[in-house]
């Protein structure tokens, strides 16, 4: 009985994966080999997980997610490069968009990261409740250093956090991610005054002035242009004001990239990755 069950599971899993691979062959052809290999194993594991539902002994051995890579000091962090970290975030957002996010065993992730982690990236993004980077990039516990502040503006504390994440924490990629329909950007464009928040909003004035040179009204489109310009400004400021990060980018130890997240579609649009000379 048990041997027959294993054979049936193997055959059905192969058939399901082959069908999916045939249906998506055009898309897989366009992916990098890292993305294609990763998605293949995810497809196999997800299909097998569906087939195991109802099998009594399935819960005996917790299934370890093949895409979850605990970045422990003795783990595989040395294999991660700035380029591969970039690809992992892009493929994660692709899964987020398609609704095929990885089924994660959170208790297992907690256990496997309890002794330390070395995340693949540090992401500076807005505190907007719609922009959690772990969800947007479909990453598990221990995969991302998150630096979150309204308007994803840069501060010395935030800069120091990124230096820690890359120099001491092992992150291979710095991402500055703004987003559409940003409340902080809108508030700055409207000139609102609000105690300590006013000082934060002043950091967006440069981007506002740069976009205003085009003579546009301060409507929703204008505000999105300001958000995008602010991302460019922050990327430049990080490299200007941190010798640590600037040197690491120059030497190819880390990469840095700007990005814009659409709250309307869920898509992340990246700028050019900077890494090396």
C-alpha positions as CSV (number, residue, x, y, z in Angstrom):
1,X,0.0,0.0,0.0
2,X,2.7,2.5,1.0
3,X,4.9,1.7,-2.1
4,X,1.9,2.1,-4.4
5,X,1.0,5.4,-2.8
6,X,4.5,6.8,-3.3
7,X,4.6,5.7,-6.9
8,X,1.2,7.4,-7.6
9,X,2.3,10.6,-5.9
10,X,5.5,10.7,-8.0
11,X,3.7,10.1,-11.2
12,X,1.0,12.6,-10.5
13,X,3.6,15.2,-9.4
14,X,5.6,14.7,-12.6
15,X,2.6,15.0,-14.8
16,X,1.4,18.1,-13.1
17,X,4.8,19.8,-13.3
18,X,5.3,18.8,-16.9
19,X,1.9,20.3,-17.8
20,X,2.6,23.5,-16.1
21,X,6.1,23.7,-17.6
22,X,4.6,23.2,-21.1
23,X,1.9,25.8,-20.5
24,X,4.5,28.3,-19.3
25,X,7.4,27.4,-21.6
26,X,7.3,30.8,-23.3
27,X,7.6,32.6,-20.1
28,X,10.3,30.4,-18.6
29,X,12.4,30.9,-21.7
30,X,12.6,34.6,-21.0
31,X,13.6,34.2,-17.4
32,X,17.2,34.0,-16.1
33,X,18.4,30.5,-15.2
34,X,18.2,31.4,-11.5
35,X,14.5,32.4,-11.7
36,X,13.6,29.4,-13.9
37,X,15.4,26.9,-11.6
38,X,13.8,28.5,-8.5
39,X,10.3,28.5,-10.0
40,X,10.6,24.9,-11.1
41,X,11.4,23.6,-7.6
42,X,8.6,25.8,-6.1
43,X,6.1,24.3,-8.6
44,X,7.2,20.8,-7.7
45,X,7.0,21.4,-4.0
46,X,3.7,23.3,-4.1
47,X,2.0,20.5,-6.2
48,X,3.4,17.8,-3.9
49,X,2.1,19.7,-0.9
50,X,-1.4,19.8,-2.4
51,X,-1.3,16.1,-3.1
52,X,-0.2,15.3,0.4
53,X,-3.3,16.9,2.0
54,X,-5.2,14.1,3.6
55,X,-2.3,11.7,3.8
56,X,-2.1,10.8,7.5
57,X,1.7,10.7,7.9
58,X,2.2,14.0,6.1
59,X,2.3,16.0,9.3
60,X,5.0,13.8,10.8
61,X,7.8,15.5,9.0
62,X,7.4,19.3,8.5
63,X,8.0,20.3,4.9
64,X,11.0,22.6,4.5
65,X,10.3,25.2,1.9
66,X,12.9,24.9,-0.9
67,X,12.9,28.7,-1.5
68,X,13.4,29.5,2.1
69,X,17.2,30.0,2.7
70,X,18.0,30.7,6.3
71,X,20.9,33.1,6.3
72,X,22.6,31.8,9.3
73,X,26.4,32.3,9.8
74,X,27.0,28.7,8.8
75,X,24.4,28.8,6.0
76,X,24.6,29.6,2.3
77,X,24.9,33.4,2.6
78,X,28.3,33.3,0.8
79,X,26.6,32.1,-2.3
80,X,24.4,35.2,-2.5
81,X,25.7,38.0,-4.8
82,X,24.2,41.5,-5.4
83,X,22.9,40.3,-8.7
84,X,21.4,37.1,-7.3
85,X,19.8,39.0,-4.5
86,X,18.3,41.4,-7.0
87,X,16.9,38.4,-9.0
88,X,15.4,36.9,-5.9
89,X,13.5,40.1,-5.1
90,X,12.3,40.4,-8.7
91,X,11.1,36.8,-8.9
92,X,9.4,37.2,-5.4
93,X,7.4,40.2,-6.6
94,X,6.4,38.2,-9.7
95,X,5.0,35.5,-7.5
96,X,3.2,38.2,-5.4
97,X,1.6,39.6,-8.5
98,X,0.4,36.2,-9.8
99,X,-0.9,35.1,-6.4
100,X,1.5,32.2,-6.3
101,X,3.4,33.2,-3.1
102,X,5.3,30.5,-1.3
103,X,3.5,28.5,1.3
104,X,5.7,29.2,4.4
105,X,6.1,27.3,7.6
106,X,6.4,30.2,10.0
107,X,7.2,28.2,13.1
108,X,10.0,26.4,11.2
109,X,11.3,29.8,10.0
110,X,11.4,31.1,13.5
111,X,13.3,28.0,14.6
112,X,15.8,28.2,11.8
113,X,16.5,31.9,12.3
114,X,16.7,31.8,16.1
115,X,20.5,31.7,16.1
116,X,21.0,34.6,13.7
117,X,20.4,35.6,10.1
118,X,22.2,37.3,7.2
119,X,19.5,38.8,5.1
120,X,20.0,39.2,1.4
121,X,18.9,42.9,1.2
122,X,18.2,46.0,3.2
123,X,15.1,47.9,2.0
124,X,14.4,51.5,2.8
125,X,10.7,52.1,2.2
126,X,7.7,54.1,3.4
127,X,5.8,53.2,6.6
128,X,2.6,53.0,4.6
129,X,0.7,50.0,5.7
130,X,0.4,48.9,2.0
131,X,4.1,48.5,1.5
132,X,5.6,45.8,3.7
133,X,8.7,44.6,1.7
134,X,8.6,41.0,3.0
135,X,5.1,40.6,1.5
136,X,5.8,42.5,-1.7
137,X,8.9,40.5,-2.4
138,X,7.5,37.2,-1.0
139,X,10.4,36.7,1.4
140,X,10.4,34.8,4.7
141,X,11.7,35.6,8.1
142,X,15.4,36.6,8.1
143,X,15.6,37.6,4.5
144,X,15.2,41.4,4.6
145,X,16.4,44.2,6.8
146,X,13.5,46.7,6.8
147,X,14.1,50.4,7.3
148,X,10.7,52.1,7.2
149,X,9.9,55.8,7.5
150,X,7.2,58.1,6.0
151,X,8.2,59.1,2.5
152,X,11.2,56.8,2.6
153,X,13.3,59.8,3.4
154,X,17.0,59.4,4.4
155,X,18.2,60.2,7.9
156,X,21.6,59.6,9.6
157,X,20.0,56.9,11.7
158,X,18.6,55.2,8.6
159,X,22.0,55.5,6.9
160,X,23.7,54.0,9.9
161,X,21.2,51.1,9.9
162,X,22.0,50.4,6.2
163,X,25.8,50.4,7.0
164,X,25.1,47.9,9.7
165,X,23.0,45.8,7.5
166,X,25.6,45.6,4.7
167,X,28.9,45.8,6.5
168,X,28.0,43.7,9.6
169,X,24.8,42.0,8.7
170,X,25.8,40.5,5.3
171,X,23.1,42.2,3.1
172,X,24.2,42.2,-0.5
173,X,21.7,44.7,-1.9
174,X,20.3,48.2,-0.9
175,X,16.9,49.0,-2.2
176,X,15.2,52.4,-1.9
177,X,11.5,51.9,-2.7
178,X,9.0,54.6,-3.0
179,X,5.4,54.1,-4.0
180,X,2.4,55.6,-5.8
181,X,-0.3,57.5,-3.9
182,X,2.1,58.3,-1.0
183,X,0.4,60.1,1.8
184,X,3.7,61.7,3.0
185,X,4.4,63.0,-0.5
186,X,0.9,64.4,-0.8
187,X,1.1,66.1,2.5
188,X,4.4,67.7,1.6
189,X,3.0,68.9,-1.7
190,X,0.0,70.4,0.2
191,X,2.3,72.2,2.6
192,X,0.8,70.7,5.8
193,X,2.4,71.7,9.1
194,X,2.4,69.1,11.9
195,X,4.8,69.3,14.7
196,X,7.7,66.8,14.2
197,X,6.3,65.6,10.9
198,X,6.9,69.0,9.3
199,X,10.7,68.5,9.7
200,X,10.5,65.1,8.1
201,X,8.4,66.5,5.2
202,X,11.0,69.2,4.5
203,X,13.3,66.4,3.2
204,X,10.9,66.1,0.2
205,X,11.1,69.7,-0.8
206,X,14.1,69.1,-3.1
207,X,12.2,66.6,-5.1
208,X,9.1,68.8,-5.2
209,X,11.2,71.7,-6.6
210,X,12.8,69.4,-9.2
211,X,9.5,68.3,-10.5
212,X,7.9,71.7,-10.4
213,X,10.4,72.9,-13.0
214,X,8.2,71.2,-15.5
215,X,5.3,73.5,-14.6
216,X,3.0,70.7,-13.6
217,X,0.1,71.2,-11.2
218,X,0.4,69.4,-7.8
219,X,-2.1,66.7,-8.7
220,X,-1.8,63.0,-8.2
221,X,0.4,62.6,-11.2
222,X,2.7,65.3,-9.9
223,X,2.9,63.6,-6.6
224,X,3.9,60.3,-8.1
225,X,6.6,62.1,-10.0
226,X,7.8,63.6,-6.8
227,X,7.9,60.2,-5.1
228,X,9.9,58.8,-8.0
229,X,12.3,61.7,-8.0
230,X,12.8,61.4,-4.2
231,X,13.9,57.8,-4.7
232,X,16.6,58.9,-7.2
233,X,17.7,61.6,-4.7
234,X,17.9,59.2,-1.8
235,X,19.9,56.7,-3.8
236,X,22.4,59.4,-4.7
237,X,22.5,60.7,-1.1
238,X,23.2,57.2,0.3
239,X,26.3,57.0,-1.9
240,X,27.3,60.6,-1.2
241,X,27.0,60.5,2.6
242,X,28.3,57.0,3.4
243,X,31.9,56.1,2.6
244,X,31.2,52.6,3.8
245,X,28.3,51.9,1.4
246,X,29.9,53.9,-1.5
247,X,33.1,51.8,-1.2
248,X,31.2,48.5,-1.0
249,X,29.2,49.4,-4.2
250,X,32.4,50.4,-6.0
251,X,34.1,47.2,-5.0
252,X,31.1,45.1,-6.1
253,X,30.4,43.8,-2.6
254,X,26.9,45.2,-2.6
255,X,24.5,46.6,-5.1
256,X,22.1,49.6,-4.8
257,X,18.9,50.2,-6.8
258,X,15.9,52.5,-6.7
259,X,12.4,51.2,-7.1
260,X,8.8,52.3,-7.3
261,X,5.9,50.2,-6.0
262,X,2.4,50.6,-7.4
263,X,-0.3,50.3,-4.8
264,X,-2.8,50.0,-7.6
265,X,-1.2,46.9,-9.2
266,X,1.3,45.4,-6.7
267,X,4.1,45.7,-9.3
268,X,7.6,46.9,-8.4
269,X,9.4,48.8,-11.1
270,X,13.2,48.9,-10.6
271,X,15.8,51.3,-11.8
272,X,19.2,50.2,-12.9
273,X,21.3,48.2,-10.5
274,X,24.6,49.8,-9.5
275,X,27.3,47.4,-8.6
276,X,31.0,47.7,-9.2
277,X,32.9,50.3,-11.2
